[in-house]
Amino acid sequence: MFTDPVKNLRALGLREDSILADLGAGTGYYSIVAGRIVIKGKVYAVEIVKDFLATIKNKITEARLDNVEIIWGNIEKLGGTKIGDGIVDAVIASNVLFQVEDKNKFIMEIKRILKSGGRVLLIDWSAEKGGISPKGALPKDRMRGMFEEKGFILDREIDAGSHHCGMILVKTNE
């Protein structure tokens, strides 16, 4: 395992009633762990690949979670997640930024769905750590700068493993 979702989500400081969005949820790697943490809250698992949605559904059933909602959505389009404005406490963006084509719209969609003061757990392949980083991996400072340009501030960096960088960013009140 390259990065640990339990450790990374703990760094986010979730409450049991938190509302989260896992954008680019893939096969539910973070969504399932988050669903176990926010037992009185909710997790929106947003994914565009329909086959992955079926995998997440099976994992939700197997884990007996009733607080994870699967959404077929486009994270690169404003309104594409189908989540209401300003309703989530935190967004999980893990291993997705490097492959997003329209990074500005992706960040604006995050900003749209987050409450004021809401947090983003950004975990992505590190261009600095070399070796196995995929095409599209960005330097950590560039990732941070892209969010800061859209009105986020860095809360702190986290250790996301030997091939990833991690940070928690906060949506400002602007």
Backbone as CSV, one residue per row, in Angstrom:
resi,resn,N_x,N_y,N_z,CA_x,CA_y,CA_z,C_x,C_y,C_z
1,MET,0.855,-1.182,0.000,0.000,0.000,0.000,0.895,1.238,0.000
2,PHE,0.601,2.161,-0.917,1.419,3.358,-1.042,1.056,4.440,-0.037
3,THR,-0.212,4.560,0.293,-0.664,5.583,1.231,-1.784,4.983,2.082
4,ASP,-1.890,5.406,3.323,-2.786,4.801,4.300,-4.027,5.666,4.510
5,PRO,-5.195,5.230,4.033,-6.395,6.059,4.165,-6.811,6.308,5.614
6,VAL,-6.618,5.344,6.493,-6.998,5.529,7.897,-6.165,6.657,8.516
7,LYS,-4.864,6.584,8.338,-3.964,7.612,8.875,-4.276,8.980,8.268
8,ASN,-4.487,9.009,6.958,-4.753,10.278,6.285,-6.075,10.888,6.736
9,LEU,-7.104,10.067,6.899,-8.393,10.586,7.346,-8.347,11.029,8.805
10,ARG,-7.562,10.360,9.631,-7.388,10.809,11.023,-6.812,12.214,11.068
11,ALA,-5.875,12.493,10.174,-5.255,13.828,10.117,-6.286,14.903,9.790
12,LEU,-7.364,14.515,9.130,-8.408,15.460,8.756,-9.271,15.862,9.950
13,GLY,-9.241,15.081,11.021,-9.976,15.431,12.241,-11.484,15.349,12.079
14,LEU,-11.964,14.269,11.514,-13.395,14.107,11.275,-14.154,13.840,12.564
15,ARG,-15.399,14.295,12.587,-16.321,13.960,13.669,-17.231,12.843,13.173
16,GLU,-17.901,12.176,14.073,-18.770,11.076,13.649,-19.983,11.560,12.860
17,ASP,-20.281,12.874,12.927,-21.413,13.410,12.174,-20.978,14.259,10.973
18,SER,-19.725,14.155,10.578,-19.220,14.925,9.440,-19.852,14.459,8.125
19,ILE,-19.944,15.391,7.195,-20.414,15.098,5.842,-19.221,15.270,4.913
20,LEU,-18.918,14.212,4.155,-17.745,14.206,3.279,-18.128,13.937,1.838
21,ALA,-17.245,14.367,0.944,-17.349,13.992,-0.469,-16.009,13.414,-0.877
22,ASP,-16.038,12.193,-1.390,-14.842,11.534,-1.918,-14.909,11.692,-3.433
23,LEU,-14.139,12.653,-3.953,-14.212,12.981,-5.371,-13.210,12.152,-6.165
24,GLY,-13.731,11.477,-7.183,-12.904,10.518,-7.912,-12.683,9.309,-7.022
25,ALA,-13.776,8.792,-6.496,-13.746,7.751,-5.457,-13.114,6.439,-5.914
26,GLY,-13.003,6.243,-7.217,-12.398,5.003,-7.709,-13.187,3.797,-7.260
27,THR,-12.515,2.861,-6.605,-13.184,1.644,-6.129,-13.601,1.754,-4.655
28,GLY,-13.568,2.966,-4.113,-14.065,3.176,-2.759,-13.027,3.069,-1.663
29,TYR,-11.767,3.121,-2.037,-10.644,3.006,-1.106,-10.831,3.897,0.130
30,TYR,-11.130,5.178,-0.093,-11.353,6.112,1.010,-12.802,6.134,1.476
31,SER,-13.746,5.964,0.574,-15.166,6.074,0.919,-15.571,5.093,2.014
32,ILE,-15.108,3.863,1.918,-15.476,2.843,2.904,-14.873,3.166,4.266
33,VAL,-13.598,3.526,4.289,-12.950,3.896,5.556,-13.661,5.104,6.170
34,ALA,-13.957,6.098,5.343,-14.641,7.301,5.832,-16.027,6.957,6.380
35,GLY,-16.743,6.064,5.702,-18.066,5.654,6.163,-18.037,5.023,7.545
36,ARG,-16.959,4.343,7.860,-16.808,3.735,9.196,-16.477,4.784,10.258
37,ILE,-15.868,5.888,9.850,-15.495,6.951,10.796,-16.673,7.875,11.079
38,VAL,-17.396,8.271,10.041,-18.501,9.222,10.203,-19.824,8.462,10.328
39,ILE,-19.935,7.671,11.364,-21.064,6.749,11.512,-22.418,7.458,11.604
40,LYS,-22.431,8.710,12.057,-23.681,9.469,12.115,-23.717,10.533,11.024
41,GLY,-22.727,10.523,10.163,-22.633,11.495,9.081,-22.926,10.849,7.747
42,LYS,-22.273,11.381,6.707,-22.544,10.894,5.358,-21.294,11.033,4.512
43,VAL,-21.147,10.095,3.579,-20.070,10.142,2.595,-20.702,10.064,1.212
44,TYR,-20.388,11.049,0.387,-20.769,11.013,-1.021,-19.571,10.470,-1.787
45,ALA,-19.726,9.328,-2.427,-18.665,8.729,-3.235,-18.965,9.068,-4.693
46,VAL,-18.220,10.028,-5.242,-18.484,10.525,-6.591,-17.459,9.938,-7.557
47,GLU,-17.970,9.289,-8.593,-17.095,8.641,-9.569,-17.773,8.676,-10.934
48,ILE,-16.970,8.790,-11.989,-17.505,8.837,-13.353,-17.476,7.474,-14.042
49,VAL,-16.610,6.576,-13.581,-16.491,5.250,-14.208,-17.554,4.324,-13.610
50,LYS,-18.519,3.954,-14.421,-19.665,3.177,-13.923,-19.265,1.835,-13.315
51,ASP,-18.259,1.170,-13.871,-17.823,-0.108,-13.304,-17.332,0.065,-11.866
52,PHE,-16.698,1.182,-11.595,-16.220,1.445,-10.232,-17.397,1.640,-9.276
53,LEU,-18.479,2.222,-9.760,-19.649,2.437,-8.908,-20.209,1.104,-8.407
54,ALA,-20.221,0.117,-9.265,-20.693,-1.215,-8.868,-19.768,-1.818,-7.814
55,THR,-18.477,-1.606,-7.973,-17.510,-2.110,-6.985,-17.733,-1.444,-5.631
56,ILE,-17.925,-0.124,-5.647,-18.180,0.597,-4.390,-19.462,0.081,-3.745
57,LYS,-20.496,-0.119,-4.549,-21.767,-0.613,-4.003,-21.576,-1.955,-3.316
58,ASN,-20.833,-2.848,-3.938,-20.569,-4.156,-3.333,-19.804,-4.012,-2.018
59,LYS,-18.824,-3.123,-1.984,-18.054,-2.906,-0.756,-18.910,-2.302,0.350
60,ILE,-19.810,-1.401,-0.012,-20.722,-0.794,0.965,-21.619,-1.868,1.570
61,THR,-22.165,-2.722,0.725,-23.032,-3.814,1.182,-22.261,-4.759,2.101
62,GLU,-21.062,-5.131,1.673,-20.233,-6.042,2.468,-19.874,-5.433,3.822
63,ALA,-19.626,-4.126,3.849,-19.261,-3.441,5.097,-20.483,-3.057,5.930
64,ARG,-21.674,-3.264,5.373,-22.935,-2.939,6.054,-23.013,-1.456,6.431
65,LEU,-22.647,-0.632,5.492,-22.695,0.815,5.692,-23.950,1.378,5.036
66,ASP,-24.661,2.235,5.762,-25.840,2.874,5.173,-25.655,4.385,5.043
67,ASN,-24.428,4.843,5.256,-24.168,6.278,5.209,-23.273,6.691,4.034
68,VAL,-23.093,5.798,3.071,-22.302,6.117,1.877,-23.250,6.137,0.680
69,GLU,-23.317,7.299,0.047,-24.164,7.457,-1.141,-23.269,7.517,-2.372
70,ILE,-23.591,6.681,-3.344,-22.818,6.621,-4.582,-23.432,7.583,-5.597
71,ILE,-22.570,8.405,-6.205,-23.038,9.356,-7.215,-22.205,9.192,-8.478
72,TRP,-22.895,8.987,-9.587,-22.226,9.003,-10.882,-22.142,10.468,-11.281
73,GLY,-20.929,11.016,-11.249,-20.786,12.439,-11.508,-19.445,12.792,-12.108
74,ASN,-19.384,14.028,-12.611,-18.186,14.550,-13.256,-17.552,15.600,-12.350
75,ILE,-16.399,15.284,-11.786,-15.739,16.181,-10.832,-15.048,17.355,-11.512
76,GLU,-15.010,17.359,-12.835,-14.363,18.439,-13.584,-15.362,19.428,-14.155
77,LYS,-16.583,19.394,-13.672,-17.624,20.270,-14.177,-18.316,20.924,-12.986
78,LEU,-18.513,22.230,-13.044,-19.223,22.918,-11.973,-20.636,22.347,-11.878
79,GLY,-20.992,21.822,-10.730,-22.273,21.155,-10.526,-22.251,19.682,-10.907
80,GLY,-21.129,19.217,-11.426,-21.024,17.853,-11.914,-21.063,16.775,-10.851
81,THR,-20.804,17.139,-9.592,-20.870,16.137,-8.518,-22.305,15.879,-8.071
82,LYS,-23.221,16.774,-8.454,-24.636,16.689,-8.078,-24.848,16.857,-6.574
83,ILE,-23.866,17.435,-5.905,-23.955,17.717,-4.468,-24.324,19.190,-4.325
84,GLY,-25.169,19.503,-3.349,-25.615,20.873,-3.141,-24.493,21.826,-2.748
85,ASP,-24.757,23.108,-2.915,-23.790,24.148,-2.561,-23.552,24.186,-1.049
86,GLY,-22.290,24.244,-0.657,-21.903,24.478,0.729,-22.449,23.496,1.744
87,ILE,-22.517,22.212,1.403,-23.095,21.264,2.371,-22.103,20.256,2.950
88,VAL,-20.891,20.172,2.408,-19.964,19.180,2.943,-18.919,19.828,3.853
89,ASP,-18.561,19.082,4.886,-17.544,19.533,5.838,-16.139,19.319,5.306
90,ALA,-15.973,18.267,4.505,-14.640,17.926,4.021,-14.728,17.207,2.685
91,VAL,-13.677,17.402,1.885,-13.548,16.737,0.597,-12.285,15.893,0.617
92,ILE,-12.406,14.685,0.095,-11.255,13.815,-0.098,-10.919,13.862,-1.590
93,ALA,-9.694,14.247,-1.898,-9.215,14.256,-3.286,-7.909,13.466,-3.294
94,SER,-8.040,12.156,-3.439,-6.876,11.280,-3.349,-6.550,10.668,-4.705
95,ASN,-5.323,10.874,-5.132,-4.825,10.312,-6.389,-5.722,10.649,-7.578
96,VAL,-6.182,11.887,-7.604,-7.054,12.297,-8.694,-6.552,13.563,-9.394
97,LEU,-5.919,14.469,-8.670,-5.511,15.750,-9.260,-4.586,15.554,-10.457
98,PHE,-3.685,14.599,-10.372,-2.729,14.378,-11.461,-3.408,14.003,-12.780
99,GLN,-4.601,13.414,-12.701,-5.271,12.975,-13.917,-6.423,13.876,-14.355
100,VAL,-6.767,14.852,-13.548,-7.826,15.785,-13.893,-7.321,16.725,-14.990
101,GLU,-8.092,16.839,-16.065,-7.683,17.723,-17.164,-7.939,19.184,-16.834
102,ASP,-9.133,19.502,-16.322,-9.469,20.883,-15.986,-9.363,21.079,-14.480
103,LYS,-8.144,21.320,-14.033,-7.869,21.437,-12.606,-8.596,22.626,-11.979
104,ASN,-8.739,23.727,-12.719,-9.438,24.898,-12.187,-10.898,24.597,-11.903
105,LYS,-11.582,23.931,-12.830,-12.994,23.590,-12.598,-13.127,22.577,-11.459
106,PHE,-12.188,21.657,-11.369,-12.184,20.678,-10.269,-12.100,21.400,-8.924
107,ILE,-11.188,22.344,-8.817,-11.022,23.085,-7.560,-12.249,23.953,-7.288
108,MET,-12.822,24.553,-8.316,-14.022,25.370,-8.127,-15.218,24.506,-7.708
109,GLU,-15.289,23.274,-8.188,-16.367,22.382,-7.754,-16.179,22.015,-6.279
110,ILE,-14.939,21.793,-5.871,-14.663,21.537,-4.454,-15.116,22.736,-3.623
111,LYS,-14.740,23.916,-4.065,-15.100,25.139,-3.336,-16.620,25.304,-3.256
112,ARG,-17.309,24.964,-4.322,-18.769,25.110,-4.362,-19.462,24.221,-3.330
113,ILE,-19.014,22.979,-3.194,-19.723,22.039,-2.313,-19.303,22.145,-0.850
114,LEU,-18.143,22.749,-0.583,-17.649,22.872,0.793,-18.342,23.982,1.563
115,LYS,-18.577,23.737,2.840,-19.011,24.792,3.750,-17.850,25.758,3.951
116,SER,-18.154,26.966,4.376,-17.103,27.904,4.736,-16.299,27.290,5.875
117,GLY,-14.994,27.305,5.760,-14.141,26.670,6.764,-13.978,25.177,6.542
118,GLY,-14.599,24.645,5.480,-14.480,23.227,5.157,-13.065,22.886,4.718
119,ARG,-12.720,21.616,4.846,-11.344,21.182,4.583,-11.255,20.229,3.399
120,VAL,-10.092,20.268,2.771,-9.781,19.365,1.671,-8.591,18.515,2.083
121,LEU,-8.754,17.209,1.998,-7.629,16.289,2.155,-7.129,16.013,0.752
122,LEU,-5.987,16.602,0.415,-5.406,16.430,-0.913,-4.218,15.490,-0.796
123,ILE,-4.362,14.327,-1.413,-3.289,13.331,-1.472,-3.041,13.069,-2.948
124,ASP,-1.818,13.211,-3.373,-1.548,12.934,-4.772,-0.115,12.477,-4.954
125,TRP,0.121,11.886,-6.122,1.465,11.453,-6.480,2.388,12.655,-6.432
126,SER,3.576,12.463,-5.952,4.532,13.550,-5.815,5.514,13.552,-6.974
127,ALA,5.583,14.670,-7.669,6.575,14.818,-8.737,7.980,14.896,-8.150
128,GLU,8.089,15.367,-6.913,9.409,15.510,-6.276,10.009,14.187,-5.833
129,LYS,9.173,13.230,-5.508,9.687,11.991,-4.936,10.192,11.021,-5.988
130,GLY,9.961,11.355,-7.257,10.558,10.615,-8.375,10.194,9.150,-8.456
131,GLY,10.850,8.500,-9.376,10.683,7.056,-9.521,9.393,6.656,-10.179
132,ILE,8.341,6.429,-9.398,7.135,5.828,-9.946,5.995,6.810,-10.163
133,SER,6.237,8.093,-10.034,5.165,9.068,-10.228,4.640,8.995,-11.655
134,PRO,3.311,8.956,-11.814,2.745,8.886,-13.164,2.829,10.228,-13.888
135,LYS,2.611,10.182,-15.181,2.546,11.395,-15.980,1.450,12.296,-15.409
136,GLY,1.734,13.555,-15.297,0.754,14.501,-14.763,0.963,14.828,-13.302
137,ALA,1.846,14.097,-12.622,2.127,14.403,-11.218,2.748,15.797,-11.132
138,LEU,2.320,16.549,-10.140,2.755,17.934,-9.986,3.628,18.110,-8.748
139,PRO,4.471,19.116,-8.754,5.196,19.452,-7.523,4.209,19.917,-6.446
140,LYS,4.516,19.609,-5.226,3.661,19.941,-4.087,3.329,21.432,-4.036
141,ASP,4.315,22.292,-4.272,4.072,23.737,-4.221,3.095,24.188,-5.300
142,ARG,3.132,23.548,-6.448,2.187,23.892,-7.525,0.768,23.497,-7.141
143,MET,0.616,22.304,-6.533,-0.711,21.872,-6.080,-1.271,22.879,-5.077
144,ARG,-0.454,23.207,-4.115,-0.873,24.157,-3.075,-1.248,25.493,-3.711
145,GLY,-0.410,25.987,-4.621,-0.656,27.267,-5.266,-1.963,27.305,-6.037
146,MET,-2.294,26.215,-6.704,-3.544,26.160,-7.460,-4.753,26.325,-6.538
147,PHE,-4.695,25.721,-5.360,-5.793,25.867,-4.395,-5.798,27.255,-3.772
148,GLU,-4.623,27.775,-3.451,-4.550,29.106,-2.847,-5.071,30.176,-3.807
149,GLU,-4.846,30.003,-5.094,-5.366,30.944,-6.100,-6.888,30.978,-6.109
150,LYS,-7.509,29.908,-5.633,-8.977,29.811,-5.623,-9.563,30.068,-4.226
151,GLY,-8.755,30.605,-3.314,-9.291,30.999,-2.016,-9.168,29.978,-0.900
152,PHE,-8.236,29.068,-1.021,-7.972,28.106,0.053,-6.678,28.501,0.754
153,ILE,-6.555,28.105,2.002,-5.294,28.304,2.717,-4.802,26.950,3.223
154,LEU,-3.495,26.825,3.288,-2.906,25.584,3.782,-3.049,25.525,5.292
155,ASP,-3.649,24.442,5.782,-3.694,24.190,7.215,-2.386,23.518,7.633
156,ARG,-2.054,22.420,6.929,-0.784,21.737,7.202,-0.528,20.673,6.151
157,GLU,0.734,20.299,6.060,1.119,19.170,5.230,1.083,17.924,6.095
158,ILE,0.830,16.774,5.464,0.830,15.508,6.184,1.727,14.522,5.445
159,ASP,2.214,13.548,6.178,3.022,12.488,5.577,2.070,11.492,4.926
160,ALA,2.081,11.465,3.602,1.162,10.603,2.864,1.868,9.408,2.239
161,GLY,3.084,9.112,2.675,3.796,7.959,2.152,4.977,8.363,1.294
162,SER,5.718,7.366,0.879,6.986,7.630,0.195,6.836,8.105,-1.246
163,HIS,5.679,7.922,-1.865,5.499,8.331,-3.258,4.417,9.399,-3.427
164,HIS,3.866,9.860,-2.316,2.774,10.825,-2.346,3.102,12.049,-1.497
165,CYS,2.398,13.118,-1.789,2.435,14.264,-0.892,1.008,14.467,-0.401
166,GLY,0.898,15.048,0.750,-0.419,15.255,1.324,-0.510,16.591,2.020
167,MET,-1.689,17.167,1.958,-1.929,18.429,2.649,-3.404,18.565,2.955
168,ILE,-3.656,19.391,3.955,-5.033,19.741,4.312,-5.158,21.237,4.061
169,LEU,-6.137,21.572,3.238,-6.407,22.962,2.880,-7.776,23.350,3.390
170,VAL,-7.962,24.629,3.691,-9.221,25.121,4.256,-9.824,26.166,3.329
171,LYS,-11.129,26.058,3.127,-11.860,27.050,2.341,-12.043,28.300,3.193
172,THR,-11.612,29.426,2.653,-11.762,30.688,3.390,-13.170,31.239,3.206
173,ASN,-13.474,32.291,3.931,-14.820,32.870,3.919,-15.082,33.813,2.744
174,GLU,-14.115,33.968,1.871,-14.305,34.938,0.766,-15.444,34.600,-0.145
